[in-house]
Amino acid sequence: MLINNFVHLKEIAETNNFLGAQGILMDLGWSSTQFEESGRGFSFLKDEPLDMRLGGGDLTAKEIINTWSEKELGQIFREYGEERMWRQIAKAIVETRKKEKIETSGSLALLVDVLIRRGESRIHPATKIFQALRIAVNDELNVLKQTLPQALEILSPQGRLAIICFHSLEDRIVKHFFQKQAGKNLKIINKKPIVVGAEELHNNPRSRSAKLRIAEKM
């Protein structure tokens, strides 16, 4: 099985003589195995090295946490994590690392957990911070932006592009791309995203944030 990054979609299609596709499904979610068995610090429930790389890049979450400025940290927490306490968390990280490097997922999660108390919320306080770091390390949003035009290019006329997103930043990029191409290159099949029903949510709680958008090449 060929495993590669979405950003190389057109190259992969050309190499395998797979142009003129009738349908492309992009699932932008991460599998439980990737998070729980990678040993790269994706989960705040384990104490693992802060890596978070899924490809062969050089940038790690550890480098970001321990070397980026307070302003840079705050920016990714605000933009990629949509964390309302981005200022306080960025400041706390910078103050903490002056005494000792933050090297594991467990130590970072504990720092955020102490800083943020969210009452009865089922969402761990560090969820958005870990999301922001993962996106920054793997450049996920730019990869998506570069991939969408490639997907449109390799589709055949009347071929459909279906994309499943799991957070608002991805969904916003897909929505805007579809809208920009609508009437020229794409016909939007569902103006509002398709979300999970009650039965699926019961069987698979992790699907709760999934949104499916579909468009057809004109």
N, C-alpha and C positions, 0 to 999 in steps of 0.2 A: 504494500500500500504506500502510495506517495504521500509524504507529509511535507507541507511547505506553508509559507505565509500567504495570506490573501493578496498581499501587495504584488505578488508575482503571478497573479491569475492569468493574464493574457499570455505571458511567456510559457506557463505550464500548458495552457490550451494549445498553443502553437506547436510546442514540442511534441505533444501527444496527438496532433492532428484532430483537435476537438473544437474546431470553430463552427459557428452556426448552431449553437446550442439551443434546444427548444425550451429549456428551463434551467434556472440556477437557483439553488437554495443556499442562503448564507445564514448559518446559525452562529451568532456572535457570542454565545454563552460559553462558559468554561465548565468542563466536566468535574464532578466531585473527585475523580481520581487525580486530575491535574492539581487540584488544591491540596488534597489530603495525603497524597503519596509522593509528591515531588520532592519534599524535604527542602524546599526553597523559600519557606517563610510566607506563603500566601495566606495561611490561616492564622488568625489571632488566637485560636484555641490550642495552638502548639507552640513550643519554644524552639524555633529553628533559625538558622542563619538568615538574615534579611537579604535575600537575593532577588526573588520575584521575576527572574528572566525566564522566558519561554523559548527564546531563540538564542542566537550566538552573539548577541550584542555585548558590549563592555560595561554599560551602565547598570548598576545594581541599586536596590532600594537602600542598602547600607550606605552607599556613597551619597545618595540624595539626602538621607537623614543626617549624616554626619558632616557634610561639606557644603551643602547649599545654604544660601543666606536665609535669614528669617523671612525676608520679602519673597524670595523664590518659593520657599516652603508654603507660605501663606497663599501664594497664587495658585499652586496646584491643588491645595486643600479646598480652596474656594471654587476653582473652575472645574476640576476633575472630580472632586468629592462632594461638591455642593454642601460643604460642612459649614454650619452657621457660626461655629466657634473657631474658625480657621486662625484668627489672630492669636488667641490664647494658646492654641495647640502649637503653633509655629514657635511662639516665644518660649513655651515650656520645653520644647525639644532643644532649642538653642541653649537655654540655661542648663539643661541636664547634661548635654554633651560636653560642656566646659569641664565638668567634673569626671565624666566617664563616657566612653563611646557607647552608643546604642547599637548593639550588634545583632540582636535576635528579635524575632516576631513577638515573643513573650514579653520582653522588656518594653517594647514599644506599646503593645496592647495595654500593659499595666499602667504605663504613664498616662495614656489617654483615658483609661478607665477611672483613674484617680481624679483626673481633671473634669470629666463629664459624668454627671449622674442623670440618668434618664428615667428614673422611677420604674414603672412597670413595663416599659418598652421591651419587646422581645428582641429588638435589634441591638447587637453589641455596640457599645459606644465607639469602638475603633473601626467599625465597618466602613465608613466613608473615607477614613484616612487610608486604610489598606487598599480600597478601590482606587483612590487617587494615585497612590504610589505605583500600583500595578499598571495603570494606564500610562503613567509617565515613563516607567522603565521600558515598556514594550511599545510606546508610541502608538497606542491603539487607535486613537481618533484620527491621526494623520493617515494611518494605514487604511482605515475605512474610507476616508475621503479620496485616496488615490485608487482604491479598488473599484468604487462604484462606476466610474466612467469605463473601466476595463470590462466590467460585467456587461454593461450596455453594448459595448463594441462587439463582444463575441456572441451575443444573442442573435438568433435569426429573427426575421420579422414574425410577429405574433408570439415570439418566445416570451416567457414570463420570468421575472426576477422577484423572488420571495425572500424577505429578510426578517429574521427574528432578532429583536433587540431585547436587552435586559436592563438597560437603564436609560434615563432621559437624554443623556448626552448623545448616545448612539442614535436613538430614535429621532432626535432633532436633526441630525445630519442626514439621515435617510429621508425623512419627511421633506426637508428643504431641497434635496437632490431630485426627488420625485416631482415636486412642485415646479422646479426650474425646468425640468425636461418635459413636463406635461404639455400636450398639444403639439409638440415638435417631434420628440423622439419616443415619448412614453404615454401610455394611457393608464391612468391610475385605476386600479380595480376596486380597492376599498379606501375611501377617503378617511375613514377612521380606522385605527389599528384594531386588529382582531386580538382579543385577550382571552385568557383561559376561563373556562366555565367552572362551575362549582364542583362537578365530579372530578375533573382533571386536577383542580387545586387540592382536593381532598387526597387524591392518589399521589400527587407530586407537589408538595408545598413549595418546592424551590422554583416552580414555574410561575409563581404569583406575579412577578414583574415582567413576564414575557409579553412582547407586543409584535404582531406579525403585520407587515405591510407588503402588498403585492402590486406590481405594475407590469404592463405588457408593452413590448417594443412595437412601435408603429411601422 
